[in-house]
Amino acid sequence: MNKIILKIVLLTLAATVALTSCDSDPTLQSYIVDSGAKEGFISTSIPKSIFGIDDNKFSKEAQKAYKSVSKVSVLVYPKTAENAAVFKKESTQLNNILKGNQYKTLMVHNEDGIRAKFLYQGDKDAIDEVIVFGTSDDMGMGVARILGNDMNLSGIMKMMKELEKVDIDPAGIKGILGTMGIDTNSTGDLDEGSVKAMLESKGIDTSFMAVTKE
Amino acid sequence: MKKLILTLVLAVMATPLFAQDAFEKMGSLKNIKETVVTKDAFELLAEMDMDIQDENLKAGKDLLDSLKDARFYSTSNADSAKKMISIANAYVKSNSLVKLMSVKEDDQDFAFYIKKGNTPKKIQALVMIIDETMNTSNPEAIVMKITGTIDLGQISKLTKMMNVPGQKQIEKATQG
């Protein structure tokens, strides 16, 4: 009797190991890269230069912080009448990825049907990426990664404060979205909401922007 | 005999589950605002805090290190407000929190509860409940829960930092 139990336990263990090693932890990066090709997903990479920020106007500390940020990578999946089931699967998958050990959740905020999660990866004084993940049952989901090298929070906060005084040029943003096929002149429907929400969380004024689905 | 043991085990297991479940239930109410700040966030803030020169703005690394997590819930929906208050009160009761102070004003009931820690000056949790459900024109409910190993004297500093409503009352309660 005991021998059989032992065998079963060992087999189960072996099976568990095999299964988990097959399904190796997809990282946020690989998820974003893979999803870029999936239908209904909009994926883009926003380089710093787009904001038209002249970092010479910054203080030394803010300049250092500005230099530490490399780019912002955004993935948006607007919800439509047709993709409800796929949307559920994808948002669950993304949620699970962000539960991984390498991602540290900083804050969660839910309001008006929108759930936003702020996370980071790296060390607290040398952050490699800051992640903002938002889902809305009405509009869809989006995730933005701010990538950089050894980003330091207080430096970034100082930079953001100084940014309020320095001008940001929106023409660059319009240009990039145009090359992606996102029309910035006509009005869109659901997608507009999610892209706007994503960009607004970066502090970018989107009142002039409108989005159509690709 | 086996049944008895099984029931006991399940009962014991169920209790801690209930404690956190209360706030998860609060989080799933409709038309509410929820904010959760984690220990990782406090650690990051502690890093930042070291660079701040202004003594008044400085929260103090000790204070930030003592925090585990902070949860804030609010609603202006009459139905959710009533539910929120009852969930909060049930939590206070089932976790044997002690009332530190309460203030009843016109349309508002303000109460502050703490859970004592292992040492006299430290508390494990503090819960603040602002019940304004009796205000028929503008019903509201605000619940806040902060856990950690918090120094009682530091609480008013903490609530000032978080810009929590009811600060005046809290300051009076924890320092008077």
Contacts between the chains, C-beta under 8 A, distances in Angstrom:
chain1	res1	chain2	res2	distance
A	104	B	38	7.6
A	104	B	40	4.1
A	105	B	38	5.3
A	105	B	40	6.5
A	106	B	37	7.4
A	106	B	38	6.1
A	106	B	40	5.7
A	106	B	41	4.0
A	106	B	44	6.6
A	107	B	35	6.9
A	107	B	36	6.6
A	107	B	37	5.3
A	107	B	38	6.9
A	107	B	41	5.6
A	108	B	34	7.3
A	108	B	35	7.1
A	108	B	36	4.3
A	109	B	33	7.8
A	109	B	34	7.0
A	109	B	35	4.9
A	109	B	36	7.7
A	110	B	27	6.9
A	110	B	32	7.5
A	110	B	33	6.9
A	110	B	34	4.3
A	110	B	35	7.8
A	111	B	33	4.6
A	111	B	34	7.5
A	120	B	40	7.7
A	120	B	44	7.5
A	124	B	40	7.7
A	124	B	43	5.5
A	124	B	44	5.1
A	124	B	47	5.1
A	125	B	47	5.4
A	153	B	44	5.6
A	153	B	47	6.3
A	153	B	48	5.0
A	154	B	47	7.2
A	154	B	48	4.2
A	154	B	51	4.4
A	154	B	52	7.8
A	157	B	48	6.8
